[in-house]
Structure formats: structure tokens, C-alpha cells
């Protein structure tokens, strides 16, 4: 009877260790940093991924808005330069500068 319970305990221990190995995190050497983020899938990590996605989208939108603003300023400056070339005078009126 004692041998059977010991063999049972050994079998359960082996099964627990094999099950735990499936959930163990692999240690990444410091010189080989992965270029992607690895997450275990649970509710909190899914929320974190969603927040990271939203943050990236906001950054892209901010970059696009900055590019648009820069483009608008360049177009305004091109108009002012065109007027200056035509007339030979520098426009100082706010109506001319904000056309």
C-alpha cells in the first residue's frame, strides 16, 4: 500500500511539473531583446494591448495633424511669396497674409 501511494505521489508531481512548464516564461538573454512585446493572454493584458493600440493611433493622428499644419503654413508662405514676386512689395496687411 505504501508503494502505491508513493508512485501516485510521484506521478502527480510529474504531472504538476509538466503542467507548470507550459506556463513558465522563457528568459530572454539581455543581448537579444525581442522587437515585439509578448503577453500572456488574460483580461488585463488584453486591456493593456487595447490601450497600447489606442495610444499608437493617437500618436499617428497627432503626427498627421502636425504634417497638415506644416503643409498649410507652407502653402500660405507660397501664396505670400507669389504675391511678393508679382508686385515686388512685401505684404504687411493681415488680410493679405491670411488669405
N, CA, C and O atoms as a DFTB+ gen file, in Angstrom:
396 C
 N C O
     1  1       0.815      -1.184       0.000
     2  2       0.000       0.000       0.000
     3  2       0.868       1.261       0.000
     4  3       0.530       2.243      -0.662
     5  1       1.951       1.243       0.716
     6  2       2.839       2.388       0.810
     7  2       3.490       2.677      -0.539
     8  3       3.650       3.838      -0.914
     9  1       3.869       1.616      -1.277
    10  2       4.493       1.807      -2.576
    11  2       3.512       2.444      -3.561
    12  3       3.900       3.306      -4.349
    13  1       2.273       2.034      -3.522
    14  2       1.264       2.564      -4.447
    15  2       1.036       4.055      -4.203
    16  3       0.906       4.822      -5.157
    17  1       0.988       4.464      -2.962
    18  2       0.766       5.889      -2.683
    19  2       1.995       6.709      -3.056
    20  3       1.861       7.857      -3.480
    21  1       3.192       6.140      -2.907
    22  2       4.410       6.854      -3.309
    23  2       4.460       6.998      -4.824
    24  3       4.811       8.063      -5.333
    25  1       4.117       5.947      -5.541
    26  2       4.102       6.022      -7.002
    27  2       3.027       7.015      -7.470
    28  3       3.227       7.733      -8.450
    29  1       1.942       7.048      -6.799
    30  2       0.880       8.005      -7.125
    31  2       1.347       9.437      -6.884
    32  3       1.080      10.327      -7.692
    33  1       2.042       9.654      -5.773
    34  2       2.562      10.976      -5.457
    35  2       3.602      11.412      -6.491
    36  3       3.630      12.575      -6.892
    37  1       4.447      10.489      -6.919
    38  2       5.460      10.792      -7.931
    39  2       4.781      11.144      -9.261
    40  3       5.174      12.094      -9.939
    41  1       3.764      10.368      -9.618
    42  2       3.050      10.629     -10.874
    43  2       2.363      11.995     -10.834
    44  3       2.407      12.734     -11.818
    45  1       1.736      12.336      -9.720
    46  2       1.072      13.636      -9.589
    47  2       2.110      14.758      -9.648
    48  3       1.864      15.786     -10.279
    49  1       3.248      14.582      -9.011
    50  2       4.309      15.584      -9.030
    51  2       4.817      15.808     -10.452
    52  3       5.028      16.947     -10.871
    53  1       5.010      14.726     -11.184
    54  2       5.477      14.848     -12.574
    55  2       4.442      15.591     -13.418
    56  3       4.795      16.457     -14.218
    57  1       3.179      15.253     -13.240
    58  2       2.124      15.931     -13.989
    59  2       2.059      17.425     -13.650
    60  3       1.865      18.257     -14.537
    61  1       2.221      17.760     -12.381
    62  2       2.225      19.168     -11.971
    63  2       3.401      19.910     -12.590
    64  3       3.234      21.027     -13.079
    65  1       4.581      19.314     -12.579
    66  2       5.757      19.957     -13.162
    67  2       5.611      20.131     -14.669
    68  3       6.005      21.163     -15.213
    69  1       5.052      19.141     -15.345
    70  2       4.845      19.267     -16.785
    71  2       3.807      20.351     -17.092
    72  3       3.958      21.102     -18.056
    73  1       2.773      20.431     -16.286
    74  2       1.757      21.473     -16.477
    75  2       2.315      22.848     -16.194
    76  3       1.973      23.807     -16.887
    77  1       3.164      22.966     -15.192
    78  2       3.753      24.262     -14.854
    79  2       4.736      24.707     -15.927
    80  3       4.897      25.905     -16.159
    81  1       5.391      23.761     -16.581
    82  2       6.356      24.105     -17.626
    83  2       5.667      24.785     -18.804
    84  3       6.275      25.607     -19.490
    85  1       4.415      24.449     -19.039
    86  2       3.686      25.069     -20.142
    87  2       3.429      26.547     -19.869
    88  3       3.327      27.331     -20.813
    89  1       3.323      26.943     -18.616
    90  2       3.053      28.329     -18.257
    91  2       4.295      29.115     -17.855
    92  3       4.203      30.307     -17.562
    93  1       5.436      28.472     -17.839
    94  2       6.670      29.148     -17.436
    95  2       7.095      30.128     -18.523
    96  3       6.927      29.859     -19.712
    97  1       7.646      31.267     -18.107
    98  2       8.128      32.267     -19.054
    99  2       9.560      31.947     -19.431
   100  3      10.381      31.568     -18.596
   101  1       9.834      32.114     -20.722
   102  2      11.179      31.875     -21.203
   103  2      12.029      33.103     -20.916
   104  3      11.618      34.225     -21.211
   105  1      13.187      32.905     -20.354
   106  2      14.081      34.014     -20.023
   107  2      14.838      34.409     -21.280
   108  3      15.473      33.572     -21.922
   109  1      14.768      35.693     -21.630
   110  2      15.437      36.204     -22.813
   111  2      16.784      36.771     -22.392
   112  3      16.849      37.569     -21.456
   113  1      17.864      36.372     -23.066
   114  2      19.173      36.944     -22.726
   115  2      19.165      38.453     -22.932
   116  3      18.481      38.946     -23.829
   117  1      19.916      39.199     -22.115
   118  2      19.900      40.657     -22.215
   119  2      20.408      41.183     -23.559
   120  3      20.005      42.268     -23.979
   121  1      21.281      40.443     -24.240
   122  2      21.799      40.920     -25.518
   123  2      20.837      40.660     -26.667
   124  3      21.008      41.229     -27.745
   125  1      19.837      39.822     -26.468
   126  2      18.841      39.533     -27.509
   127  2      17.469      39.984     -27.034
   128  3      16.657      39.173     -26.587
   129  1      17.219      41.276     -27.134
   130  2      15.935      41.824     -26.723
   131  2      14.958      41.650     -27.884
   132  3      15.277      42.039     -29.008
   133  1      13.790      41.082     -27.648
   134  2      12.846      40.896     -28.748
   135  2      12.279      42.236     -29.205
   136  3      12.150      43.166     -28.409
   137  1      11.938      42.331     -30.502
   138  2      11.397      43.572     -31.043
   139  2       9.885      43.641     -30.936
   140  3       9.279      44.604     -31.404
   141  1       9.274      42.652     -30.340
   142  2       7.824      42.658     -30.118
   143  2       7.559      42.414     -28.644
   144  3       8.390      41.848     -27.934
   145  1       6.392      42.847     -28.194
   146  2       6.005      42.617     -26.811
   147  2       5.261      41.296     -26.713
   148  3       4.358      41.030     -27.505
   149  1       5.632      40.473     -25.752
   150  2       4.990      39.179     -25.553
   151  2       4.160      39.263     -24.288
   152  3       4.664      39.619     -23.223
   153  1       2.893      38.935     -24.411
   154  2       1.976      38.982     -23.286
   155  2       1.338      37.619     -23.091
   156  3       1.062      36.904     -24.054
   157  1       1.108      37.267     -21.832
   158  2       0.253      36.122     -21.567
   159  2      -1.170      36.632     -21.697
   160  3      -1.470      37.756     -21.296
   161  1      -2.037      35.821     -22.250
   162  2      -3.380      36.286     -22.561
   163  2      -4.293      36.151     -21.358
   164  3      -4.639      35.045     -20.945
   165  1      -4.672      37.273     -20.809
   166  2      -5.705      37.336     -19.791
   167  2      -6.416      38.667     -19.958
   168  3      -6.066      39.435     -20.854
   169  1      -7.387      38.957     -19.138
   170  2      -8.200      40.160     -19.322
   171  2      -7.375      41.439     -19.215
   172  3      -7.541      42.368     -20.004
   173  1      -6.484      41.471     -18.226
   174  2      -5.700      42.687     -18.020
   175  2      -4.735      42.916     -19.181
   176  3      -4.555      44.055     -19.613
   177  1      -4.111      41.855     -19.692
   178  2      -3.188      42.037     -20.810
   179  2      -3.941      42.435     -22.071
   180  3      -3.415      43.198     -22.881
   181  1      -5.159      41.937     -22.257
   182  2      -5.955      42.342     -23.416
   183  2      -6.293      43.828     -23.326
   184  3      -6.259      44.534     -24.334
   185  1      -6.620      44.305     -22.124
   186  2      -6.890      45.727     -21.946
   187  2      -5.635      46.550     -22.203
   188  3      -5.706      47.627     -22.794
   189  1      -4.493      46.049     -21.764
   190  2      -3.222      46.748     -21.980
   191  2      -2.918      46.841     -23.474
   192  3      -2.496      47.889     -23.963
   193  1      -3.135      45.738     -24.196
   194  2      -2.899      45.758     -25.638
   195  2      -3.820      46.763     -26.325
   196  3      -3.397      47.482     -27.230
   197  1      -5.070      46.809     -25.893
   198  2      -6.028      47.749     -26.472
   199  2      -5.600      49.194     -26.203
   200  3      -5.687      50.051     -27.083
   201  1      -5.140      49.452     -24.983
   202  2      -4.672      50.799     -24.640
   203  2      -3.433      51.174     -25.444
   204  3      -3.298      52.320     -25.872
   205  1      -2.520      50.212     -25.657
   206  2      -1.330      50.482     -26.458
   207  2      -1.721      50.799     -27.901
   208  3      -1.129      51.676     -28.530
   209  1      -2.713      50.087     -28.419
   210  2      -3.181      50.326     -29.782
   211  2      -3.779      51.724     -29.889
   212  3      -3.508      52.446     -30.848
   213  1      -4.601      52.111     -28.896
   214  2      -5.194      53.438     -28.907
   215  2      -4.117      54.510     -28.827
   216  3      -4.211      55.538     -29.497
   217  1      -3.087      54.273     -28.005
   218  2      -2.002      55.241     -27.852
   219  2      -1.242      55.415     -29.172
   220  3      -0.882      56.530     -29.548
   221  1      -1.002      54.291     -29.873
   222  2      -0.316      54.368     -31.155
   223  2      -1.160      55.123     -32.181
   224  3      -0.635      55.932     -32.946
   225  1      -2.474      54.856     -32.195
   226  2      -3.359      55.550     -33.130
   227  2      -3.389      57.056     -32.852
   228  3      -3.386      57.865     -33.780
   229  1      -3.418      57.421     -31.570
   230  2      -3.400      58.841     -31.223
   231  2      -2.091      59.489     -31.666
   232  3      -2.088      60.625     -32.140
   233  1      -0.985      58.772     -31.514
   234  2       0.309      59.316     -31.939
   235  2       0.336      59.515     -33.449
   236  3       0.858      60.517     -33.936
   237  1      -0.224      58.564     -34.188
   238  2      -0.262      58.681     -35.648
   239  2      -1.144      59.854     -36.057
   240  3      -0.786      60.624     -36.948
   241  1      -2.304      59.991     -35.399
   242  2      -3.198      61.109     -35.712
   243  2      -2.540      62.451     -35.389
   244  3      -2.692      63.411     -36.144
   245  1      -1.819      62.523     -34.282
   246  2      -1.123      63.761     -33.921
   247  2      -0.049      64.088     -34.950
   248  3       0.138      65.250     -35.312
   249  1       0.653      63.067     -35.419
   250  2       1.682      63.280     -36.441
   251  2       1.057      63.771     -37.742
   252  3       1.594      64.667     -38.393
   253  1      -0.086      63.179     -38.125
   254  2      -0.770      63.620     -39.342
   255  2      -1.238      65.058     -39.208
   256  3      -1.120      65.841     -40.151
   257  1      -1.772      65.414     -38.035
   258  2      -2.237      66.785     -37.811
   259  2      -1.064      67.763     -37.892
   260  3      -1.196      68.846     -38.462
   261  1       0.068      67.387     -37.329
   262  2       1.249      68.254     -37.390
   263  2       1.723      68.412     -38.833
   264  3       2.113      69.504     -39.243
   265  1       1.691      67.330     -39.597
   266  2       2.088      67.407     -41.005
   267  2       1.135      68.302     -41.801
   268  3       1.569      69.089     -42.643
   269  1      -0.173      68.174     -41.525
   270  2      -1.159      69.014     -42.207
   271  2      -0.927      70.495     -41.881
   272  3      -0.973      71.348     -42.767
   273  1      -0.680      70.783     -40.616
   274  2      -0.438      72.172     -40.206
   275  2       0.808      72.728     -40.898
   276  3       0.826      73.870     -41.357
   277  1       1.835      71.904     -40.962
   278  2       3.066      72.330     -41.622
   279  2       2.815      72.579     -43.110
   280  3       3.335      73.536     -43.683
   281  1       2.020      71.715     -43.724
   282  2       1.707      71.864     -45.139
   283  2       0.904      73.135     -45.382
   284  3       1.154      73.855     -46.349
   285  1      -0.079      73.418     -44.493
   286  2      -0.873      74.637     -44.618
   287  2       0.001      75.884     -44.502
   288  3      -0.178      76.841     -45.256
   289  1       0.939      75.876     -43.565
   290  2       1.841      77.017     -43.398
   291  2       2.712      77.215     -44.643
   292  3       2.964      78.342     -45.069
   293  1       3.170      76.087     -45.222
   294  2       3.979      76.189     -46.430
   295  2       3.164      76.751     -47.588
   296  3       3.669      77.546     -48.381
   297  1       1.883      76.332     -47.685
   298  2       1.021      76.855     -48.747
   299  2       0.782      78.355     -48.568
   300  3       0.806      79.110     -49.540
   301  1       0.552      78.785     -47.323
   302  2       0.374      80.215     -47.059
   303  2       1.632      80.989     -47.451
   304  3       1.555      82.046     -48.079
   305  1       2.772      80.457     -47.079
   306  2       4.032      81.122     -47.403
   307  2       4.239      81.165     -48.905
   308  3       4.765      82.146     -49.431
   309  1       3.832      80.113     -49.600
   310  2       3.960      80.105     -51.061
   311  2       3.074      81.184     -51.674
   312  3       3.481      81.837     -52.636
   313  1       1.866      81.385     -51.135
   314  2       0.984      82.444     -51.635
   315  2       1.606      83.819     -51.407
   316  3       1.594      84.671     -52.295
   317  1       2.147      84.023     -50.217
   318  2       2.781      85.311     -49.904
   319  2       3.959      85.549     -50.830
   320  3       4.144      86.659     -51.330
   321  1       4.760      84.511     -51.065
   322  2       5.910      84.658     -51.966
   323  2       5.458      84.964     -53.386
   324  3       6.096      85.750     -54.087
   325  1       4.362      84.346     -53.814
   326  2       3.840      84.596     -55.154
   327  2       3.399      86.050     -55.307
   328  3       3.701      86.702     -56.306
   329  1       2.676      86.547     -54.293
   330  2       2.236      87.947     -54.324
   331  2       3.440      88.872     -54.334
   332  3       3.456      89.874     -55.048
   333  1       4.441      88.537     -53.546
   334  2       5.642      89.381     -53.468
   335  2       6.378      89.383     -54.806
   336  3       6.899      90.419     -55.218
   337  1       6.427      88.254     -55.482
   338  2       7.098      88.207     -56.789
   339  2       6.335      89.041     -57.821
   340  3       6.935      89.740     -58.637
   341  1       4.999      88.956     -57.770
   342  2       4.184      89.693     -58.743
   343  2       4.293      91.205     -58.543
   344  3       4.521      91.956     -59.491
   345  1       4.129      91.630     -57.303
   346  2       4.069      93.073     -57.036
   347  2       5.415      93.679     -56.704
   348  3       5.614      94.878     -56.896
   349  1       6.331      92.890     -56.217
   350  2       7.627      93.420     -55.827
   351  2       7.597      94.066     -54.454
   352  3       8.592      94.649     -54.022
   353  1       6.457      93.969     -53.755
   354  2       6.342      94.559     -52.426
   355  2       6.087      93.459     -51.404
   356  3       5.556      92.398     -51.731
   357  1       6.465      93.724     -50.189
   358  2       6.240      92.771     -49.109
   359  2       4.864      93.017     -48.506
   360  3       4.590      94.132     -48.063
   361  1       3.982      92.007     -48.474
   362  2       2.657      92.218     -47.889
   363  2       2.746      92.329     -46.370
   364  3       3.394      91.512     -45.715
   365  1       2.092      93.343     -45.822
   366  2       2.093      93.520     -44.375
   367  2       0.689      93.445     -43.799
   368  3       0.532      93.297     -42.587
   369  1      -0.318      93.542     -44.626
   370  2      -1.699      93.524     -44.157
   371  2      -2.083      92.118     -43.707
   372  3      -1.695      91.135     -44.339
   373  1      -2.840      92.019     -42.624
   374  2      -3.248      90.702     -42.131
   375  2      -4.247      90.053     -43.085
   376  3      -4.354      88.827     -43.125
   377  1      -4.996      90.876     -43.869
   378  2      -5.920      90.301     -44.836
   379  2      -5.154      89.584     -45.955
   380  3      -5.576      88.530     -46.430
   381  1      -4.061      90.150     -46.356
   382  2      -3.256      89.541     -47.411
   383  2      -2.557      88.294     -46.889
   384  3      -2.494      87.273     -47.573
   385  1      -2.033      88.389     -45.674
   386  2      -1.271      87.266     -45.128
   387  2      -2.165      86.078     -44.761
   388  3      -1.686      84.945     -44.704
   389  1      -3.453      86.320     -44.512
   390  2      -4.337      85.224     -44.084
   391  2      -5.322      84.801     -45.158
   392  3      -6.394      84.294     -44.829
   393  1      -5.007      84.987     -46.402
   394  2      -5.892      84.549     -47.479
   395  2      -5.917      83.060     -47.595
   396  3      -6.614      82.519     -48.453
